[in-house]
């Protein structure tokens, strides 16, 4: 097979449900793109939503470490790995061309000095001889199924042995895929791409307005002072439990399962979901104003984070 999207859903039912939502968003916006899922679930609906369902290798472990094996799992010649806690907002085919220049790539930037992922770049350079590392979020990886990509992923697995010795930061007590892949890509001279604010982003560093409609194909917000409009919205760090993700997944389900027209589904869900959330945010701000004697804040009406 030529090109396709791969994701992993392992363990709790909530991850299986996220995989379903991601698949539906891909089916709506990228209907011709093949989808593969690595999972330990026997949920029969997954075989309807994904073209290929691949049994997970439980001996590898659970969590981020599985992402070091995505090159081994993929059935595609070229793969976009997308984290299961993402929703695709619009057509993502524009990503293939910039990514195609490398064997393994991510959306990010090269870093030559300072600290990243908990380690000192100078120390790592002295230990490994790497010239640079790549700062990125592991919500999206691109890779080819060739020998060079295999070397890079294999190198990331080798570095696991020295994870603590290199002072690499852990996430919730687990090893993280980003620093391992960052070092492996740097050692093999792989280049990140600049997506010009259109590829994939998380809400970390977001403030002010957050506007999203997965059926009307837009997602816009301010992230660290820059306005971004990602085609892939990554609700990482538990934000799949927040208002915007829950609202948008309902829109997707109405269109996919009940064949309701997109514009109608969007309007119906907004009418049901938006007023209660606006009221909740208003009440929270009012109480905060009274208790802390701060100035009452009116906008944004529906922030990503209620405490804005």
N, C-alpha and C positions, 0 to 999 in steps of 0.2 A: 504494500500500500504506500501511496506517496506521502500525503500530509494528513495530520489529524491532531485532535486534542486528547490529552491524557490527564486523568486525575486519580486521586487515591481517597477512599473512604473506608476507615478501619475502626472497629470497636463499637462505640455507643451508637444507638439508633439516631441520635441527633446528627451524626456525620453522614449517615446514609440518607437522611432527609435533605441535608445540604447538597449531597450529590444529585439528588433528584431535581432540586431547584436549579442547580447549575446546568444540568442537561436540558431542562426546559428552556432556559434562557438562550442556550446555544441553538436549540432547534428552531426557536422563533427568529433569531437574528442571523444565524448561519446554517440554514437548513441542509446545505450540501456538504457540510464539513463532518467528517467521520469523528466519532467519539468513542473513547475507550476508558474503562473504569477498572482500577485495581481494588479489590475488596475482599473481605471475609464474610460478607453478607450473602444470604440465600434469598433475599427479597426478590420475588419474581418480577416485580415492576422494573427493576434495574435493567433487565434484559430487553425490555420494551423501550427504555429511554436511551440506552447505550448500544452502539453497534457491536461492541466487543466487551465482554466482562472477563477479567483476568483474575484467577485466584491469587490472593496475596501470599507471600512467603512469610509465614508467621515466625520462622526461625530468626529472621532479621531483627524482629522486635516491633515495638509499636511507637508511633510518633514520627518526629522529623527525620529520624535515621532512614526511614523507608524512601525518602526523596533522593537519597544517594544511589538508589537502585532503579530509578525511572528509565534510564537508558537500557537496562536489562529487560524491563517489563514491556516497553513500547512495541507495538506491532507496526509502527509507521516508519518510513524513511526519514521524514522530517516531523518533529513533534513540538507542539506547544503544550507544555505542562501548565495547568491552571489549578491553583489551590481550590479545594472543595468549598471554601467559604467565600467564593466570589460569585458575582452575577455578571453576565455579559449583557451590556446595555445596547450595543450596536454591532455592526459588522466588524469583525476583527481581521479580515483578510489582508488589510493594509500592513499588518505586522510581518508577514512572511518575507517581503523583499528586504527590509533593513536587517532582519535577523539572518538571512541566508548567507551573509558574508562570513559568518563564523561557524565553527563546528558546535560550539556551545556558547550561548549568550543570554544576557538578561537586560532589563531596563535599568540603567544606573550610570555611574560615573567612576572613572579611575581615580584612585587616591595614592599619593606618593609619600606622604609623611603624616606624622601625628599618631593618633590612636584610632582603632576601628575594631568593633566586635570584642572589645576588652583587651586586645593586645597592642603592643607598640610596634609600629611598622618598621622602625629601625631594628628592633630585636628580631622580628620575623625575617627581614631582609638579610641580616647576618646569619641567621640559622638556615634559611632555605634558599637564599640567593634570588628571591623574587623581587622584581623591579617595582611592581605596583600591585595593589589589590583593588577589588571592585566593591563599591558601596551600592547596595541594592536591597530590595525586598524580594523574598523568594516566592511571592505569589504567582510569578510567571517565569518559566524557563523555556528557552528554545534550544533544541539540540538535534543533530543529525545522528542517524544510527550507523556511524562509521567507526573506524578504529581510533581516530583521533579523539572523538567524543568518549569512547570507552576508556582511553588513557586518562582523560580528565576526571571522569567519574571514579575510576579506580584510584587515582591520586587522592581524591577527597576521602575515600575510605581509608587509605593509608594514614592520612593525617589524624584520623580519629584516635589512633594509638597515642598521640602526643597532645591530645586536646587540653588536658589540664596543665601539662608542662609549658604550653604556649600561652597560658592564661586566657584562653578563649572563653567568652561569656557563655553561660548556659541560659536556657529559656525554661522556666518552671522546672528547674532541676535536670532538664534534658540537654543533650547536645543539640546544637542548632545547625541546620543545613547551610545557611548563608555564609558563615565564616569559612567553612570547609570548602564550599564551592568557590568562594571568592579567592582563596589561596590557590586552589587547583587551576582556576581559569587564569590567574595572574602568572603562574608558573609556565603555562602553555600559551601565553601571549594572546589570549582571547579578548575580544573587544566588546564592551557594552554598547547598547544603542541609546540614543536620545530620542524619546518618543514625543517630544515637544508637547508634553502635557496631555497626550491623547491615548496612551496605552493602558497602564494599570496603576492605580493608586489606592492606598489605605487612608482612613480618616485620621490617622495619627498626625498631629500638627494642624488639623483643620480648625478653623474658627469662622464666625460669621455665618453667612447664608450657606445652606446646603440644599441644592435643588436636584431632584432626581425623578425620572419617570422611565421605567424600564420598557414601557410600551411605546412611548413617544421618542425613545432613543436619545435621551439626554441625561447627563449627570455633570453638574458644575458645582465646584466649591473652591474656597480659598485654602490653600495648603502652604503653610510657612510663608505667607505673603505673596504666593503665586496662584493665579486662577488656573485650575486644571479641569479637563473635561474627559475623563477616562472612558474608554470603550469597555473596560473591565473594572468594575468596582469591587475592591477587595475589602470585605467586612471582617478584617482580622481582629485579633485581640478581643474576642467575645462580642463584637458588634453585630453578630447575627441575631443576638437577643434584643437588639434595640429597635426602636420604632420604624425607621426607614426600611430596614431589611424585611421586617414582618409585613409591612405594607406592600412592598414591591413583589414579594413572593406570592401574595394573594392575587395580585394582578396577573402574574404569569399563569397561575393555576386556572383562573377564570377563562383565559384565552385558550390554554392548551387542553384542558379537560372538558370544558363546557362550550368551546367554540364561540364564545362571546366576542364580538368585534373589539379590536384593541381600544378604540376611542371610548366605547361604551364601558368596557371593563375598567379603564383608567378613571373615568368619571365616577363610576359607582364606588370603587374602592376609596377614592379620595373623599367622597362625601361621607362615607362611613368612618374612615380612620382619622382624617385630619382634625375635625372639631374636638374630639375628646383629647387628642394630644395637645392641641393649642390650649385647651382649658387646663390641662395638667401643668404645662409649662408656665402658664399665667399664674396659677395658684402657687407653684413652687417659688416663682420670682416674688410674688406678693409676700409670702411668709418670710423669705430671705430679707426683703426690704424692711419688714417690721422688726424682725429679730436682730438683724445686723445693722439696721439703720443706714442702709445703702440706697443709692439712687435706683428707682424702679426702671427696669429695662424692658422695652417693648419689642424690639426686633433683635434677631430674626424670630418669626412666629413659631417656626418648627425647626429648631436647631438639631444638629446631629447629637449634641450632648446637652441634656437638660440643664446642666449647671453653668452653661455659658452666660 
